[in-house]
Amino acid sequence: MDTGRFRFGLFEFSVTHHELRREGSLVRLQSQPAQVLEFLLEHAGQVVSREDLHRVVWGDRTYVDFDRGLNFCIAQIRSALGDDSTSPRYIRTIPKSGYQFIAPIERIPGPATDPAPAAIPQPRSSAATAILAMIALCLLLALTFTSG
């Protein structure tokens, strides 16, 4: 199994953790779409057949409509990347053949157990800060009037 990460555009994909991040923020991607994305990234620039994706992601255990499942995976990946099938920046559909990852990628080597990226603290909105300040003020007033 390959390890490390792929960087492309604003995105980074961890092979080990099957995590997609956009500018450090985690982008939600289910297991099968993540496996499809990994295979496309590993074969960037090449046309990957639907049959290859079927074999790698579903193997012999396909009990569902494979075509619908793969179409769902590609749609989920495109949605996560903000990509469009009519003017693709990342994944091009090759009619009657398969798919091709077309964006330039950078492979970032990593150990087999590369650590999960640290969560980036999100700044509080001014509304949340105002609410917390009001709660603190109410508690302070309640303590002042009940203790005296």
C-alpha positions as CSV (number, residue, x, y, z in Angstrom):
1,M,0.0,0.0,0.0
2,D,1.3,3.4,-0.9
3,T,1.7,6.0,1.8
4,G,2.1,9.7,1.9
5,R,-0.1,12.4,0.4
6,F,-1.0,14.0,-2.8
7,R,-1.3,17.8,-3.2
8,F,-3.2,19.3,-6.1
9,G,-4.6,22.8,-6.3
10,L,-6.0,23.8,-2.9
11,F,-6.3,20.2,-1.9
12,E,-4.3,17.5,-0.1
13,F,-5.3,13.8,0.1
14,S,-3.8,11.5,2.7
15,V,-3.4,8.0,1.3
16,T,-3.0,6.4,4.8
17,H,-6.1,8.1,6.3
18,H,-8.2,8.5,3.1
19,E,-8.7,12.1,4.2
20,L,-9.2,15.0,1.8
21,R,-8.4,18.5,3.0
22,R,-8.9,21.9,1.4
23,E,-6.5,24.5,2.7
24,G,-6.1,22.4,5.9
25,S,-9.8,21.9,6.5
26,L,-11.3,18.4,6.3
27,V,-13.6,17.8,3.4
28,R,-16.1,15.1,4.0
29,L,-15.7,12.1,1.6
30,Q,-17.1,8.6,2.1
31,S,-14.9,5.5,2.0
32,Q,-15.6,4.3,-1.6
33,P,-15.3,7.8,-3.2
34,A,-12.0,8.2,-1.3
35,Q,-10.8,4.8,-2.7
36,V,-11.7,6.0,-6.2
37,L,-9.9,9.3,-5.7
38,E,-6.8,7.5,-4.4
39,F,-6.7,5.3,-7.5
40,L,-7.2,8.2,-9.9
41,L,-4.4,10.2,-8.1
42,E,-2.1,7.2,-8.2
43,H,-2.7,7.0,-12.0
44,A,-2.9,10.8,-12.6
45,G,-2.7,11.7,-16.3
46,Q,-3.7,8.1,-17.3
47,V,-7.1,7.0,-18.4
48,V,-8.4,4.7,-15.7
49,S,-11.1,2.3,-17.0
50,R,-14.3,1.7,-15.2
51,E,-13.4,-2.0,-15.0
52,D,-10.1,-1.1,-13.2
53,L,-12.0,1.0,-10.7
54,H,-14.6,-1.9,-10.2
55,R,-11.8,-4.4,-9.5
56,V,-9.8,-2.1,-7.1
57,V,-12.7,-0.6,-5.1
58,W,-15.4,-3.3,-5.2
59,G,-13.5,-6.5,-6.2
60,D,-15.6,-9.6,-6.4
61,R,-18.0,-8.5,-3.7
62,T,-20.2,-6.4,-5.9
63,Y,-23.9,-7.1,-5.1
64,V,-25.2,-3.7,-6.1
65,D,-25.5,-1.9,-9.4
66,F,-21.8,-1.1,-10.1
67,D,-22.4,1.6,-12.7
68,R,-24.7,3.5,-10.3
69,G,-22.2,3.1,-7.5
70,L,-19.3,4.4,-9.5
71,N,-21.3,7.3,-10.9
72,F,-22.2,8.2,-7.3
73,C,-18.5,8.0,-6.3
74,I,-17.4,10.3,-9.1
75,A,-20.2,12.7,-8.4
76,Q,-19.2,12.8,-4.7
77,I,-15.6,13.5,-5.6
78,R,-16.5,16.2,-8.0
79,S,-18.7,17.8,-5.4
80,A,-16.0,17.7,-2.8
81,L,-13.5,19.2,-5.2
82,G,-15.9,21.8,-6.6
83,D,-15.4,20.2,-10.0
84,D,-17.7,20.2,-13.0
85,S,-18.0,17.4,-15.6
86,T,-18.7,19.9,-18.4
87,S,-15.5,21.9,-17.8
88,P,-13.4,19.7,-15.5
89,R,-10.4,21.0,-13.6
90,Y,-9.6,17.7,-11.8
91,I,-11.5,14.7,-13.3
92,R,-12.2,14.3,-17.0
93,T,-14.7,11.7,-18.2
94,I,-13.5,9.7,-21.1
95,P,-16.7,8.5,-22.9
96,K,-16.9,4.7,-23.2
97,S,-13.5,4.3,-21.4
98,G,-13.3,5.7,-17.9
99,Y,-11.8,8.7,-16.1
100,Q,-8.6,10.7,-16.0
101,F,-7.2,12.9,-13.2
102,I,-6.0,15.9,-15.2
103,A,-4.8,18.4,-12.6
104,P,-1.1,18.6,-11.8
105,I,-0.3,16.7,-8.6
106,E,2.6,16.7,-6.1
107,R,3.4,13.5,-4.3
108,I,4.5,14.0,-0.7
109,P,6.2,11.0,0.7
110,G,5.4,9.9,4.2
111,P,5.8,7.1,6.7
112,A,3.3,4.2,6.7
113,T,1.8,5.7,9.8
114,D,1.9,9.4,8.9
115,P,0.1,11.3,11.7
116,A,-3.3,12.8,11.1
117,P,-2.9,16.5,10.5
118,A,-3.6,18.6,13.6
119,A,-7.0,20.2,13.7
120,I,-6.8,23.9,12.8
121,P,-8.6,26.0,15.4
122,Q,-11.5,28.0,13.9
123,P,-11.9,31.5,15.1
124,R,-15.1,32.2,17.0
125,S,-17.6,34.4,15.2
126,S,-18.5,37.7,16.7
127,A,-22.0,36.4,17.4
128,A,-20.7,33.5,19.4
129,T,-18.3,35.8,21.3
130,A,-21.2,38.1,22.1
131,I,-23.4,35.3,23.4
132,L,-20.6,34.0,25.6
133,A,-20.0,37.5,27.0
134,M,-23.8,37.9,27.8
135,I,-23.8,34.5,29.6
136,A,-20.8,35.5,31.6
137,L,-22.4,38.8,32.5
138,C,-25.6,37.1,33.6
139,L,-23.7,34.7,35.8
140,L,-21.7,37.5,37.3
141,L,-24.9,39.5,38.0
142,A,-26.6,36.5,39.5
143,L,-23.7,35.8,41.8
144,T,-23.6,39.5,42.8
145,F,-27.3,39.6,43.8
146,T,-27.5,36.2,45.4
147,S,-24.4,36.7,47.6
148,G,-25.2,40.1,49.0
